[in-house]
Amino acid sequence: MITDDSDRFNPRDPKPADAGKPSKSVKRREARQLATQALYQWHMARQSLNEIEAQFRVDNDFSDVDGAYFREILHGVPQFKTEIDSALTPCLDLAIEELDPVELAVLRLSTWELLKRIDVPYRVVINEGIELAKVFGSTDGHKFVNGVLDKLAPRLREAEVKAFKR
């Protein structure tokens, strides 16, 4: 009997051309991390978005970053800030102005994704928001972000959330 071993790993074979390159999801995660920092800077310093973007592109290695997604987030969140904050407010126990600026940046980014990037599943948005809060937020900031996004997702993606919970 002859078997087809074409899918079997052979250590002597050369690596595929894309071996060692980060996946799309890794590049997006890196873009979200840089965008969170950039949005924090925008919120705190009120610099122009173009200045912040230029600074981040000079100061950071973008080889493992989805640069287009970073730019889309950085410019999209401020563009839709009023809509984002209006969607967030009913899910908060505090006023927007009272939120920790880092957690606010994470929540605005995640809300923007829920509103404007329906190609990104809501569960991915929530998980990425939690991870951003773990990296940049206060000790229990990720729990707060999780709670807010768990309330927000069904409001903004009702059909998707219902379909998943079946």
N, C-alpha and C positions, 0 to 999 in steps of 0.2 A: 504494500500500500504506500502510495506517495502522499506526503503531506505538504501543504503549502506553508512554508515558514516565512513568507514575505513580511508579515507583521511582527515577527519576533525581533526583539532587541539584539543587535550584534555590536559588541563593544569595539570591534575593529572598523565598523562603518564610520565614515565621517559624520560629524554632527549635521543636522539639518541647518539650512541657512538662517532660520530664525531662532536657533537654540541660544539660550542666554538672554534673549530679548524679553523685556517685560510684556505681559499680556495687556490687552485693552483695558481690562478691569483694574490692573495694577496702575496703568497710566492714568486712568480716571481717578483712582484713589489718591494718587500723588497730586493731580490737578485740584481735587477737592481740598487737600491739606494746604496747598499753597493759597488757594482761593480763600479759605477760612482766615488765614493770616492776613491776606490782602484786604479782605472785608473788615477785619478788626481794625487794621490800620486806617482804612477809609472812614470808619465810624469814629475813631478816636482823633485822628489828625485832620480829617476833612481835606485831604489832598485830592487833586484831580485823579480820576481813574487812570488816565493815560500816564501820568507821572508814576503812580503806584505800579502799573503794569510794567513800565519800562524799568523801574527799579528792581522788581522781582525777576525780570528776565535777565538782568545783569548779575544780580546777586545769587541766583540759583541755577543749578544745572537742569535744564529742561529736556535732557535726552531721554529720561524715563517718565516724562510728564506729557499728558495730552494737552498740549499748549492751546489748541483751539477750544477745548472744553474749559480750561482755566479762564480764557478770555471771555467765553460765553457766560460763565458764572459771574466773573468780576463785573462785567458790564450789565448783565441781566438782573442781578439782585437790586442794584440801585435804581435801574430803570423801572422795576415793578415793586419798589419798596412799599408804596401805599397799599397796593393790592396784597402784597405779602403780609404786611402788618395787620391789615384788616382780617385776613384769614387766620392769623395767629392769635389775635386778641381773645376770641371766645374760648380758646383752649388754655389760657394762662390764668393763674391766680394772682399775678402781679401785673402792674402796668409795664408796657414795653420799656419805658425809661428806667424802670427799677431792675431790669434783668442784668445779669453779669454780661459785659460786652462780648466775651468769648462765646458764651452760650447763645447770645443773641445772634452772633455771626453764624454759628452752626445752625440755629433754627431758621434763620432767613435763607441760608443756602438750601437747606432741606425742603423748606416750603416752596422755594423757587422751583426745585426739581419736581416736587409733587404737582405744582401748577403748570409748569411749562415744558417739562420733559416726560411726557407720558410714555415714552419708549423705555424709561427706566422704571422697573417694577417698584411698587410702593414699598415692598419688603426690603429691597436693596437700599432705597432712600433712607428708611428707618435705620437699618443696620449701619450704613455709612455715617449717618448722623451720630449714632451712639459711639462709633469708633472715633469720630472726630472729637467728640466731647471727652472721651477717655484720654486722647492724646493731648488736647489743649485746655480742657475745662478744669473746674475745681474737682475736689475729691469725689463728690457724688453728683457732679454735673451730668454725667451720662444717664443717671437715673431720671433726672429732671427732663432731659432732652427726650428720653424714651417715653416718658409719660405724656409729654406734649405731643409728640409725633404720633403716638398711639391714638390720641383723641382726634388729631388733625387728619390723618390719612382717610378714615371713613367719611369725613366731611368733603374732602377734595377728590377722592377716588372711590366713591361709594360702590359702583358696580364691580370694580376690580377687587375690592376688599370682600364684598359679599361672595363673589365667585370663588375666591380663595378659601373662604371659611366653610364652604359646602362640603 
